[in-house]
Amino acid sequence: NKKLRAVFEWARGHAKSTHFDIMIPLWLKAKDELNVMILVGKSEDNAMTLLGDLQAELQFNQRYINDFGEQINIGSWEEGRFITKDNKAFFALGRGQSPRGLRYRSSRPDYIVVDDLDDDELVHNESRVSKIIDWILEALFNTMDMGRGRFVMVGNRIHKNSVLANIAKLDGIFHTVVNAMDERGKPTWHEKYSVDEINEVIKTIG
């Protein structure tokens, strides 16, 4: 869906960032369906760390390079924002940081991923949550060209008033929930986690 608006509410340790910050951008880029990507974290440093994982794949993943060519662009390979050899741009932003005017050449952002934006301090302040929701819907979303592009939010629901919980309720949002255990009490990702492991965590944290 080239106009995807989605919230992926997956359990901790279930590869949210791996999917949406790395694998899907690599796939979209290979299909020439990604021109400008923005990755948003709770802080700029956090976003830069997350974007660095994608940057490392583009620079060092020899299988990807064998299939799709050299990616590194000398002189435009900076931490937190970089341009690939085929002129695709990648930017890291912190929560609330101004994205206005963010583009590369004639291309506006067409893949935005908001990764684990909520934290324990934020969700207990309704006024701050409301301001961040406004920032997402007004400033961040509108960096896309009249809604052309994919807008994805990933994270855990750490509070009923979290930014993620509020965005998930909006009309037109595709929303999926993946818990650590399914309705039968079995691990959702049974190849990685056992029932005993999950139950040990439940004993500790409730």
Disulfide bonds with the S-S distance in Angstrom:
none
